[in-house]
Amino acid sequence: MKRIIYVVTVIILLFAVFGCAKNKEVATEIQKEDVAPDKSKIEVLDVATQNNHLAFELFKQVDNAGGENIVFSPYSINSALAMAYTGAAGNTAYEIASVMGYPTEAMELGEQFEKSLNNMKELSNRKNARLDIANALFDSDQNLKRLLPTYSKYLQHFYGSELHGLDFSKPAEAAGTINKWVEKNTESRIKNIVQPDQIARKGDGLILVNTIYFKSPWRAPFLESNTKPMRFYIDTNGKEEKYIVTSMMQQKERYAYLSQDGVQILEMPFEEQELSMIFILPENMDRFAPELTLKNYESWMSELNKRQMVQVYVPRFKLEESLDDLTREFKALGVKDAFAADKADFSGIYQPGGARIYISDFVHKAFLEVSEEGAEAAAATQIGFAKTSLDVQDQEIPVFKLDRPFYSFIVHKPTQEILFLAKIMQPEVFEN
């Protein structure tokens, strides 16, 4: 067995659908702006920068002062929203593009995501890591026939999206089908993301889903016998230090390492050379929070280019978190019309006369597990980690000890794209 990291995430967009004949008050004509949005003002970003910009902007929205763990995949959220944007028009499209940095042409955006998806597939095909990405659209059988050919073609060609027809008049069966699809594409790490009552409330509905599943061993695995119970301090600001006892992995190895005022940063590579995990250890989480920006991240990554011997301590941990209503966060970022029944314009999805829709639910779930086990990997690293007393030279080796709250990113190194972002305030103790 090898040292492994599992990461699974899924994002789901539920679109509430209203037939014009069924609800004339809600399904009114889209309010057109007197002056068309000035598309030239949109700052268009490449897909990696779009993704990282979203990672830090969204983190500001979901972060809180309650000391809770956070984990999400900006890549997954970006992918699902891009599929929705492909069918948006008017001010709805303008707002999404302005917040996300999308190009105004859906085909140009699709080509960017197609290239990114192909790069991830090529990486996974090398067998050093698993990075499985899947997209799907679930709709009623009747509405599926009314999809604009252009929209369905874009989803299938650029995003590799599957199209599934369901009978939403049978909520339990519809929810079961979606949940089985999600479980299949996340190795059963995400279950029951859709409940029958959600389907029942929506009635006839359209659902977009993105899943991403990641699994990889470290390039330099930990030796399990070196994992020891140690303190993890969860509150160092009070008169009495609060801590839990957790399983702390440890080893001495060559890593890209950076130490600046108030923060230490370390890159721990996976066996797949294009992937790594970045650990960020601030002296104080509250004071450091404003420093967690795209500009600083790009600066740190540019400086993490030299390896040196470092004594590292990493807790075994797992996180399983839900962001149950991302509509609030995206409204705060500036995407508003897409969530308003009387303003949303997704006229690029259905043929004329088809259902009017707006985004009613925006849910994201993620799972992250960091652990080490396996004699083969342990044997490979035992040579470098012989349990000895430190000599004088060893005293000069920097120590990177994750014994207090920290951040971690899983990164695609060639593009510096953040696939997963986590804030660990208190690692959940678990056993193999």
C-alpha angles and dihedrals in degrees: 000000000000132000105267142185121207121200124174130171139166134187125196130191117200115197116200107220127208123187110217092231091051100050116014094171093059098033095059123150113286110262107244120212117245087226119037114239113268101243091186088074092064112107102221114211132190114255095258092051090044088055097047093044088054091047094060098035092050092045090059089055098047097037116101141183093242095092095243126154118252131197130166142145114240087188091060094045091047092050095051094045090049089057090052092046090055088070097040126105141177119009091344090063091042093055094048092046092048093052096040101035092239122163114250092241114077092209092057090051091046091053090053092052092044090056092047092048092050091050090053092048091050090051092051091047089065087071095223090108140007117238108165120178124184134177130191142174119212118194140153114279090245096049092043088067090053096056113122107254089229092056096047090044092052093049093049098042103040102027101029087233123176119221118218129183117211139178102241090185084077101057097179093053093044093049090046092054093050093045092050090052091051093047091050092053096044100044088251092297092122116049136175096005090157123050123204091239089059090057091045092052092050095047106187105018151163121226128191118195134187124184131184126188124189132185130163142148122236118259087233106032122209123247108244093213089062092060107107137175109264139163122269111195112220098176123026097159099076130078091260121045113237119210145160127214113243139169107269120199115208141183144145113241143140111274139161101259136180130186121190135160107304099355145067122202127193133180116213110192125217123221087261101075094214093061132065142158118238117207119198117193115187123191088228123017096204095050092043097050095089089054092062096097138134091249093053092043091055090048093050093048091051090054096046093085105107125072126214137167110278132177104225133192117190124176120228106242146156132202131195113181139165131209096199101182116026090164088088093052094047092047087055089051091052106268102123114135093058089066097044117094093210097045110032114115114198093148090139092073106059133039117253109291092027126125122299112232143185132179107268101167133027113183131174129185128182139181127198129180127180116187142135130220138142136090097231095058092041091053091052091057100038092089093062095041107050108162101247138138115269116254127209094276091050089060088070093058110105117242119223107190120175094202095130135042115310146162129243133191131189105216138192097222103205091059098022085231114165109228095176134013125195138178112201114198096159123007114226108240113232141160131225 
